[in-house]
Amino acid sequence: MTFLARYAGACTECDARIHIGDAITRTDDGFGHAQCSTPVSDDREPCPSCWLTICDCKADQEARS
């Protein structure tokens, strides 16, 4: 969700200043410019066992062997 900054600060993504009135969004570490926080699409194929794009299924199977 994007909204306008009510306070000045620093972007957690690019470390540039956030000015009052800038379009910002909440990040895991605080707040960032809306254009810096655009999610990156993940085009990796999901695991056929657990359907996650990042998994340890192969590592778990090798550890059990």
Phi and psi in degrees as GROMACS dihedral restraints (atoms count N, CA, C in turn):
[ dihedral_restraints ]
;  ai    aj    ak    al  type     phi  dphi    fc
    3     4     5     6     1   -99.9    20    10
    4     5     6     7     1   140.8    20    10
    6     7     8     9     1  -149.0    20    10
    7     8     9    10     1   171.0    20    10
    9    10    11    12     1   -88.7    20    10
   10    11    12    13     1   138.0    20    10
   12    13    14    15     1   -68.1    20    10
   13    14    15    16     1   133.0    20    10
   15    16    17    18     1   -97.8    20    10
   16    17    18    19     1   -13.8    20    10
   18    19    20    21     1  -134.6    20    10
   19    20    21    22     1   153.0    20    10
   21    22    23    24     1   -77.2    20    10
   22    23    24    25     1   155.2    20    10
   24    25    26    27     1  -175.8    20    10
   25    26    27    28     1  -159.5    20    10
   27    28    29    30     1  -124.9    20    10
   28    29    30    31     1   140.9    20    10
   30    31    32    33     1   -70.8    20    10
   31    32    33    34     1   131.9    20    10
   33    34    35    36     1   -76.1    20    10
   34    35    36    37     1   -14.2    20    10
   36    37    38    39     1   -90.8    20    10
   37    38    39    40     1   -46.4    20    10
   39    40    41    42     1  -115.5    20    10
   40    41    42    43     1    -4.5    20    10
   42    43    44    45     1    65.6    20    10
   43    44    45    46     1     7.8    20    10
   45    46    47    48     1   -79.2    20    10
   46    47    48    49     1   163.1    20    10
   48    49    50    51     1   -68.2    20    10
   49    50    51    52     1   143.1    20    10
   51    52    53    54     1  -103.7    20    10
   52    53    54    55     1   125.1    20    10
   54    55    56    57     1  -102.5    20    10
   55    56    57    58     1   154.5    20    10
   57    58    59    60     1   -56.8    20    10
   58    59    60    61     1   128.5    20    10
   60    61    62    63     1    97.3    20    10
   61    62    63    64     1    -9.8    20    10
   63    64    65    66     1   -68.6    20    10
   64    65    66    67     1   146.9    20    10
   66    67    68    69     1   -75.7    20    10
   67    68    69    70     1   121.7    20    10
   69    70    71    72     1  -130.9    20    10
   70    71    72    73     1   168.6    20    10
   72    73    74    75     1  -143.5    20    10
   73    74    75    76     1   157.2    20    10
   75    76    77    78     1   -77.8    20    10
   76    77    78    79     1   136.2    20    10
   78    79    80    81     1  -116.8    20    10
   79    80    81    82     1   177.5    20    10
   81    82    83    84     1   -62.6    20    10
   82    83    84    85     1   -29.7    20    10
   84    85    86    87     1  -104.4    20    10
   85    86    87    88     1     0.8    20    10
   87    88    89    90     1   150.5    20    10
   88    89    90    91     1  -117.7    20    10
   90    91    92    93     1  -132.7    20    10
   91    92    93    94     1   150.4    20    10
   93    94    95    96     1  -145.9    20    10
   94    95    96    97     1   162.9    20    10
   96    97    98    99     1   -57.4    20    10
   97    98    99   100     1   145.0    20    10
   99   100   101   102     1   -60.3    20    10
  100   101   102   103     1   -38.5    20    10
  102   103   104   105     1   -73.7    20    10
  103   104   105   106     1   -23.6    20    10
  105   106   107   108     1   -79.1    20    10
  106   107   108   109     1   -27.3    20    10
  108   109   110   111     1   -98.2    20    10
  109   110   111   112     1    18.3    20    10
  111   112   113   114     1   -66.1    20    10
  112   113   114   115     1   123.4    20    10
  114   115   116   117     1   -61.6    20    10
  115   116   117   118     1   142.1    20    10
  117   118   119   120     1   -90.1    20    10
  118   119   120   121     1   132.6    20    10
  120   121   122   123     1   -75.0    20    10
  121   122   123   124     1   142.5    20    10
  123   124   125   126     1  -108.4    20    10
  124   125   126   127     1   107.5    20    10
  126   127   128   129     1   -96.3    20    10
  127   128   129   130     1    11.9    20    10
  129   130   131   132     1   -71.2    20    10
  130   131   132   133     1   150.1    20    10
  132   133   134   135     1   -73.6    20    10
  133   134   135   136     1   136.8    20    10
  135   136   137   138     1   -74.0    20    10
  136   137   138   139     1   155.9    20    10
  138   139   140   141     1   -65.3    20    10
  139   140   141   142     1   133.8    20    10
  141   142   143   144     1   -69.6    20    10
  142   143   144   145     1   -16.7    20    10
  144   145   146   147     1   -85.8    20    10
  145   146   147   148     1   -47.0    20    10
  147   148   149   150     1  -115.8    20    10
  148   149   150   151     1    -7.8    20    10
  150   151   152   153     1    66.1    20    10
  151   152   153   154     1    20.6    20    10
  153   154   155   156     1   -97.9    20    10
  154   155   156   157     1   150.5    20    10
  156   157   158   159     1   -82.5    20    10
  157   158   159   160     1   -21.1    20    10
  159   160   161   162     1  -124.9    20    10
  160   161   162   163     1   113.1    20    10
  162   163   164   165     1  -144.8    20    10
  163   164   165   166     1   169.1    20    10
  165   166   167   168     1  -117.2    20    10
  166   167   168   169     1    23.5    20    10
  168   169   170   171     1   -57.9    20    10
  169   170   171   172     1   -45.9    20    10
  171   172   173   174     1   -66.1    20    10
  172   173   174   175     1   -40.7    20    10
  174   175   176   177     1   -64.9    20    10
  175   176   177   178     1   -39.8    20    10
  177   178   179   180     1   -64.0    20    10
  178   179   180   181     1   -41.5    20    10
  180   181   182   183     1   -65.5    20    10
  181   182   183   184     1   -40.4    20    10
  183   184   185   186     1   -67.6    20    10
  184   185   186   187     1   -35.7    20    10
  186   187   188   189     1   -67.6    20    10
  187   188   189   190     1   -34.0    20    10
  189   190   191   192     1   -73.8    20    10
  190   191   192   193     1   -22.2    20    10
